[in-house]
Amino acid sequence: MAKTILLVAGGTGGHVFPALALREMMTGRGHDVHIATDRRVGAFIDGVDAGHMHTVSSATLSGHPLKLAASLWRLASGLMESRRLLKRLRPAAVVGFGGYPSVPPVMAARMTGIPALVHEQNAVLGRANRLLIRLGAGLATGMPDPAGADRARSVDHVGNPVRQAILDAAETAFEAPGPDDRFHMLVFGGSQGARVFSDLVPAAIALLGSELRGRLDLVQQCREEDMERTRSSYDTLGVRAELAPFFRNMPEQLARAHLVIARAGASTVAELSAVGRPAILVPYPHALDHDQAANAQSFCQSGGGWMVREADLSAQALADRLRDLMVDPDRLAAAAGAVNAKSHANAVARLADLVEKVAS
């Protein structure tokens, strides 16, 4: 029986992409699926008509008294907005994907008796989800036994959903490059790019020999303010590079890549796992719960890649790693095989099954 479902996510694309993957699956099953998020992230969402997109007020809680008061006011406003939205939509279930914009709608659902579920993508529960499971929301997990899951009233491990475009890209088998082949390298650092990669990757490539540099086909995500200097560096080195602040064809870029250099957000790790591409992961060092370090460890322990902490990442260390991998493609092939064996390609179907169970 078709039902109305409200999905809520915010903060980063890492929260929104799993929600969009679930929306694809559930609309395909005939359900009427709405999405609520904040204005910042909503601007990056394609393919959802205006009547099914909603914004709610929210804020990250701060320890500073004045900022805390302002945050609490915005959360209270978001709660009132959410209650009005739930009264209008009458969803059979509300599903949160983390980030503080998910708090008001899921909290409003618990207050009005609507079944609620939260999905945690990371190896450590985020603060928003920790709050919501205390209020009685059920918990679905992307990784087995994430830290903090023991406090939930119910826990179901489903894996991390990925978009259909990622699953389509997974049909492209990894082919290790030969000694004279082009070497496709993909570098990205989250929805807004990572400045550390704009600083270090060009410097590391400069330390490679001209023969290896000449083989590189590089695709790199850069902040707008870093674009000009990064492009200038690659032009000087004679490296073929495509640079942009955001790539809408990321599935195709992943499918082409022989090696990925990236942060270790849960969605990044899930998509690497689904497509089966080896990666050098550099966890964001300032994450409140060190969730990216835990994500990277889980990914790399499977044999799919190599974790390097940002504090240990120098141009020389990165150049040495790149040189080793470019001259020994068998290591890349072995890593691609290991990570693909850990793929959670069916996660979105398992999560959709769980949501239908909760909604009924």
HUKATA-V898698 format. One record per residue. RES is the residue in three letters. BURIAL is I if it has 24 or more other C-alpha atoms within 12 Angstrom, else O. Layout:
[[RES:BURIAL] [RES:BURIAL]]
This chain:
[[MET:O] [ALA:O] [LYS:I] [THR:I] [ILE:I] [LEU:I] [LEU:I] [VAL:I] [ALA:I] [GLY:I] [GLY:I] [THR:I] [GLY:I] [GLY:I] [HIS:I] [VAL:I] [PHE:I] [PRO:I] [ALA:I] [LEU:I] [ALA:I] [LEU:I] [ARG:I] [GLU:I] [MET:I] [MET:I] [THR:O] [GLY:O] [ARG:O] [GLY:O] [HIS:I] [ASP:I] [VAL:I] [HIS:I] [ILE:I] [ALA:I] [THR:I] [ASP:I] [ARG:O] [ARG:O] [VAL:I] [GLY:I] [ALA:O] [PHE:I] [ILE:I] [ASP:O] [GLY:O] [VAL:O] [ASP:O] [ALA:O] [GLY:O] [HIS:I] [MET:I] [HIS:I] [THR:I] [VAL:I] [SER:I] [SER:I] [ALA:I] [THR:I] [LEU:I] [SER:O] [GLY:O] [HIS:O] [PRO:O] [LEU:O] [LYS:O] [LEU:O] [ALA:O] [ALA:O] [SER:O] [LEU:I] [TRP:O] [ARG:I] [LEU:I] [ALA:I] [SER:I] [GLY:I] [LEU:I] [MET:I] [GLU:I] [SER:I] [ARG:I] [ARG:O] [LEU:I] [LEU:I] [LYS:O] [ARG:O] [LEU:I] [ARG:I] [PRO:I] [ALA:I] [ALA:I] [VAL:I] [VAL:I] [GLY:I] [PHE:I] [GLY:I] [GLY:I] [TYR:I] [PRO:I] [SER:I] [VAL:I] [PRO:I] [PRO:I] [VAL:I] [MET:I] [ALA:I] [ALA:I] [ARG:I] [MET:O] [THR:O] [GLY:O] [ILE:I] [PRO:I] [ALA:I] [LEU:I] [VAL:I] [HIS:I] [GLU:I] [GLN:I] [ASN:I] [ALA:I] [VAL:I] [LEU:I] [GLY:I] [ARG:I] [ALA:I] [ASN:I] [ARG:I] [LEU:I] [LEU:I] [ILE:I] [ARG:I] [LEU:I] [GLY:I] [ALA:I] [GLY:I] [LEU:I] [ALA:I] [THR:I] [GLY:I] [MET:I] [PRO:I] [ASP:I] [PRO:I] [ALA:I] [GLY:I] [ALA:I] [ASP:O] [ARG:O] [ALA:I] [ARG:O] [SER:O] [VAL:I] [ASP:I] [HIS:I] [VAL:I] [GLY:I] [ASN:I] [PRO:I] [VAL:I] [ARG:I] [GLN:I] [ALA:I] [ILE:I] [LEU:I] [ASP:O] [ALA:I] [ALA:I] [GLU:O] [THR:I] [ALA:O] [PHE:I] [GLU:I] [ALA:I] [PRO:I] [GLY:O] [PRO:O] [ASP:O] [ASP:O] [ARG:I] [PHE:I] [HIS:I] [MET:I] [LEU:I] [VAL:I] [PHE:I] [GLY:I] [GLY:I] [SER:I] [GLN:I] [GLY:I] [ALA:I] [ARG:I] [VAL:I] [PHE:I] [SER:I] [ASP:I] [LEU:I] [VAL:I] [PRO:I] [ALA:I] [ALA:I] [ILE:I] [ALA:I] [LEU:I] [LEU:I] [GLY:O] [SER:O] [GLU:O] [LEU:I] [ARG:I] [GLY:I] [ARG:I] [LEU:I] [ASP:I] [LEU:I] [VAL:I] [GLN:I] [GLN:I] [CYS:I] [ARG:I] [GLU:O] [GLU:O] [ASP:I] [MET:I] [GLU:O] [ARG:O] [THR:I] [ARG:I] [SER:O] [SER:I] [TYR:I] [ASP:O] [THR:O] [LEU:I] [GLY:O] [VAL:I] [ARG:I] [ALA:I] [GLU:I] [LEU:I] [ALA:I] [PRO:I] [PHE:I] [PHE:I] [ARG:O] [ASN:O] [MET:I] [PRO:I] [GLU:O] [GLN:I] [LEU:I] [ALA:I] [ARG:I] [ALA:I] [HIS:I] [LEU:I] [VAL:I] [ILE:I] [ALA:I] [ARG:I] [ALA:I] [GLY:I] [ALA:I] [SER:I] [THR:I] [VAL:I] [ALA:I] [GLU:I] [LEU:I] [SER:I] [ALA:I] [VAL:I] [GLY:I] [ARG:I] [PRO:I] [ALA:I] [ILE:I] [LEU:I] [VAL:I] [PRO:I] [TYR:I] [PRO:I] [HIS:O] [ALA:O] [LEU:O] [ASP:O] [HIS:I] [ASP:I] [GLN:I] [ALA:I] [ALA:I] [ASN:I] [ALA:I] [GLN:I] [SER:I] [PHE:I] [CYS:I] [GLN:O] [SER:I] [GLY:I] [GLY:I] [GLY:I] [TRP:I] [MET:I] [VAL:I] [ARG:I] [GLU:I] [ALA:O] [ASP:O] [LEU:I] [SER:I] [ALA:I] [GLN:O] [ALA:I] [LEU:I] [ALA:I] [ASP:O] [ARG:I] [LEU:I] [ARG:I] [ASP:O] [LEU:I] [MET:I] [VAL:I] [ASP:O] [PRO:I] [ASP:O] [ARG:I] [LEU:I] [ALA:I] [ALA:I] [ALA:I] [ALA:I] [GLY:I] [ALA:I] [VAL:I] [ASN:I] [ALA:O] [LYS:I] [SER:I] [HIS:I] [ALA:I] [ASN:I] [ALA:I] [VAL:I] [ALA:I] [ARG:I] [LEU:I] [ALA:I] [ASP:O] [LEU:I] [VAL:I] [GLU:I] [LYS:O] [VAL:I] [ALA:I] [SER:O]]
